[in-house]
Amino acid sequence: MPFEKEGNVVHRSDAIQAFIGRLSKLETINGRRKGLIEFQPRSGDIVIATPAKCGTTLVIQICHSLRSRGDMDFDEINALVPCLEMAYDSGVEIDTDQNPWAPRLFKTHSWYHYCPGTGREGVKHIFVMRDPVKAVISFYHFLGGWFFDKEEIDIDMFVQEFVLQRGAPETWMQNASVWDTIASWYPHRMDENVLYLTYENVVRHKRVCVEKIAWFMGIDCDKELADIAIEQSSKEWMMAHASKYDEHQLKNARNVACGLAENAGLCEKSTGKIRSDDMSASEDKLSEETLSMLQAKWMDVVYPVTGCKTYADLCRQLDDELYKTWW
């Protein structure tokens, strides 16, 4: 089971502590060891690495559409593209050939230092980051209705007592915070075997990013193939095929072990992984105190590494360094 750092929180409410207790049973020590330590990517493999809720599924769908020319004959995307931390515990075999598709694809939420294949010749990584404020809101809705009732844990409690307590992992059994993950990958943004993307640009400049991803994967991307990948990674398409992205294989395998109902996260209380980008609802509003704490976390973790005081500043820097020739 991955364990959460205590951080600097003065007090964790009973509801948060109960939620963390349930969440700690989602993955096993053996499962994480299988994916993060024992698994060794091959030359030609591509590992898609992101902090949680930063466009993982979007980019995975683009990659699979490109390598399969739009094949959608699958039950759930994680059966095709194993999540390294969770595959073994979900009953998904990690080190298969993934025939007939190539290259092999894998996903992880690991920071750079524990990510399989980093520094290994021939292994490529696609890293995707997102505005941490938007990411933590999405994370709240992903776990709410699955691991906790939103009436018991509001979004400020979730962020302050759970999300902000994550930091730099001391072992591969800990999950890095979104800020530490961004900071860990940043020095490698120019590596030739790393494609460093932002969620916002993938959404805003979809065609260009699809073509760049195809180039990085070594796939000849004609207009028809680009159109397929664009359509199948659209919000409308993915919401219409929501069961292919709802983690039902993981939930069916691990809900009872976590002390949850068998159908937890698969009923009307769960919003699933594919949501509208509209975050204007009242339950998406973070307090000024929480927003201040999020900015302080950025300044403590990301600013010293990047020299950028805000996420917007970092995006502008990347536009100048990496993306100015793309569009």
Secondary structure, 3 states (H helix, E strand, C coil): CCCCCCCCCCCCCHHHHHHHHHHCCCCCHHHHHHHHHHCCCCCCCEEEECCCCCCHHHHHHHHHHHHHCCCCCCCCHHHHCCECCCHHHHCCCCCCCCCCCCCCEEEECCCHHHCCCCCCCCCEEEEEECCHHHHHHHHHHHHECCCECCCCCCHHHHHHHCHHHCCCCCCCCCCCCHHHHHHHHHHHCCCCCEEEEEHHHHHHCHHHHHHHHHHHHCCCCCHHHHHHHHHHCCHHHHHHCHHHCCCHHHHHHHCCCCCCCCCCCCCCCCCCCCCCCCCCCHHHCCCHHHHHHHHHHHHHHCHHHHCCCCHHHHHHHHHHHHHCCCC
